[in-house]
Amino acid sequence: MVIKSVTDKEFKKYGQILKNYDCTEIIEKMKSTPLPEGVIYEPSIKELEELSIAKELQDREYGELPIQIGYCNGNNYMLNAVEYHRSSEINIAVTDLILLIGSQQDIEDDYSYDTSKIEAFKVPAGTIIEVYATTLHYAPCNASEEGFRCVVVLPKDTNLALENKVEKVEEDALLFAKNKWLIGHKDTDLGEQGAFIGLVGENIHL
């Protein structure tokens, strides 16, 4: 699989590199966060949300809406699933990492998605990007054997457990958590967790 860069023009339909942010403090704080053999995701970390960049991101990127700042760290080489939100996600690459991404517009009428449409983009360490709401994504992948660390910024309560059950019909079948619509691959245990299994083709491995 060809791995492009977020600096390439092909990334523009999926997101953008954000400018005029000083990520030094948050990157330094992230160096003490866990880096497991698998993948860990923490949606909201108080120590990150208390940093000066938090208010700046809330004001400039989310128009003063409440946000949460957490992280996704670990070691991963697989696609496994794709998800999307009703809002952009901000990522800060603490290490080099690779994102496997696609377009919500390519989801079929039966809510299946062909993994051959996925593209890979390297995000260099220190880069802050916006991933658009219509961009399919999931956990980052390793750019090196050392693993990855990634700051994840989203509207407050995104990815937390749903409080109400919805009938699993049409797009509602994909609703997996707050502000999180998920399509899993059959070669994972996501179906056992209640996820919609609709990825068609290879479970991409880098």
C-alpha positions, -999 to 999 in steps of 0.1 A, spaced: 0 0 0 13 34 -10 17 57 21 13 93 12 18 123 34 -7 147 49 13 174 31 2 159 -2 -27 173 -22 -45 140 -19 -51 146 18 -71 178 12 -105 160 7 -100 143 41 -86 171 63 -61 199 66 -29 207 85 -37 234 111 -14 264 114 -3 288 141 -5 264 171 23 258 196 20 221 204 53 220 225 36 218 259 10 192 250 36 170 232 59 171 262 30 162 285 21 133 262 55 117 266 46 104 300 13 87 288 12 49 285 23 32 253 10 -4 254 16 -34 231 -20 -30 220 -40 2 216 -54 24 244 -79 53 239 -87 78 267 -113 103 255 -108 129 283 -76 136 303 -77 165 328 -40 173 326 -43 178 288 -75 198 291 -58 222 315 -31 233 291 -34 266 273 -38 250 239 -71 235 250 -89 269 252 -73 279 219 -86 248 202 -120 251 218 -123 288 206 -107 285 172 -116 251 159 -149 244 176 -163 279 178 -164 278 216 -183 245 219 -171 223 249 -144 199 239 -125 170 253 -88 162 249 -75 127 252 -52 103 234 -48 72 214 -15 54 220 0 20 213 10 -4 186 -13 -12 156 -9 -23 120 -45 -32 111 -75 -13 99 -101 -34 119 -129 -8 115 -138 27 103 -158 53 122 -170 88 116 -185 116 138 -209 145 131 -179 168 138 -143 172 129 -116 155 150 -83 172 158 -52 150 160 -17 160 172 9 135 162 33 132 192 53 106 172 52 98 135 21 78 128 0 65 98 -37 71 94 -59 47 73 -87 69 60 -116 69 35 -147 89 26 -181 86 41 -195 93 7 -182 58 -5 -204 39 20 -229 19 0 -267 20 4 -266 -11 26 -239 6 48 -211 -17 37 -177 -2 27 -151 -16 4 -117 -15 21 -99 -12 -12 -109 25 -11 -89 32 20 -58 54 17 -28 57 40 -12 90 51 18 96 73 14 123 99 49 135 109 56 141 146 46 175 158 19 180 131 -16 191 141 -44 182 117 -81 185 113 -98 153 102 -132 162 86 -165 148 99 -170 129 66 -136 112 68 -137 75 78 -109 67 103 -100 45 133 -69 39 155 -37 52 140 -10 27 128 27 25 136 51 44 115 80 26 133 84 -3 157 85 22 186 47 26 185 26 58 183 12 85 205 -16 107 192 -36 135 209 -73 133 201 -96 163 204 -134 160 199 -166 176 211 -173 168 248 -187 133 255 -179 119 220 -171 82 222 -187 78 256 -214 50 261 -249 57 247 -275 64 273 -305 53 251 -309 23 229 -319 29 193 -334 5 168 -307 -10 147 -320 -1 113 -304 18 84 -277 42 96 -288 38 132 -273 3 131 -239 20 129 -244 42 161 -219 26 185 -213 54 210 -220 91 215 -213 109 183 -196 77 169 -209 57 139 -188 25 134 -184 -2 107 -164 -32 117 -146 -60 99 -157 -96 103 -121 -106 113 -124 -87 146 -144 -92 178 -163 -60 172 -195 -78 162 -196 -94 196 -194 -59 211 -225 -49 192 -208 -32 163 -222 -33 127 -201 -55 106 -199 -41 71 -163 -38 59 -160 -57 26 -126 -69 15 -93 -72 32 -87 -61 68 -58 -39 57 -25 -47 73 5 -24 70 
